[in-house]
Each structure stands twice: as structure tokens, then as C-alpha cells.
Amino acid sequence: MRGDALSHSWNPPGWKLLDPSKELQAMLAGVDGGVDTLTRIAKSQGREFSKIVAQRKLEIEAMDAAGVSIVHSTLTRDPQAQNASSGGGESREPNDDDRDR
């Protein structure tokens, strides 16, 4: 018998999100907080993370080749950091006041 004969991965069918905005924010917070992973989240949606990454790579390459700008959601990006990187704002280090927000 081959060594990989019993090796497999199965993704159960995913669930529809009841409140996509809140659930997506919670998922992203879990990843940012280090208590969840993109792979586990993809599996919970019935998808395979490696396939998502491969598809996104193809999409980004096609958009770059066509000269189409890639739009980023403020759900997954810090608007201040986005402004700073585009020259539209000031970048600063977090301080004690940030913890109270």
C-alpha cells in the first residue's frame, strides 16, 4: 500500500452566513488576534484555502496585466495605514490612548 493512500482532507459543506458583515468582522478579528486561521475559516465555508489563494493569484495577475486597480475593503485594511501608504495621511505609532478605543 502506498504511504499516502490513507492521507486525505475532506471539507464538509459550508454554511450560509446569517449576518455576513458581522460574521466576517468576527472571522477577521479571530485571525488578527491569533485565535483562528484563514485555513479553518475557509473550511467552515466548505472551501479549500489553497484553491482560494491560487484563484486570487490568477485574478490579481489578470487585473495587473489589464491595468485595473485593485480595490481594498476597509473591513480588511486599516484606513489610516492605507492613507499613509498612498501619501494621504500621517503614519504614527499606537499609544496608550489607542487602547481605550
BELCOR-V508621 format. One record per pair of residues at least 12 apart in sequence whose C-alpha atoms are under 10 Angstrom apart, sorted by sequence separation. I is the first residue (numbers start at 1). J is the second residue. If there is no record, write none. Layout:
BEGIN
I;J  I;J
END
This chain:
BEGIN
80;92  27;40  28;41  39;52  27;41  24;41  14;41  14;42  16;44  17;45  14;43  15;44  16;45  13;43  14;44  15;45  16;46  11;42  12;43  13;44  14;45  15;46  11;43  12;44  13;45  14;46  10;43  11;44  12;45  13;46  14;47  11;45  12;46  13;47  11;46  12;47  10;46  11;47  10;47  11;48  10;48  9;48  32;76  28;75  29;76  28;76  25;75  24;75  25;76  24;76  21;75
END
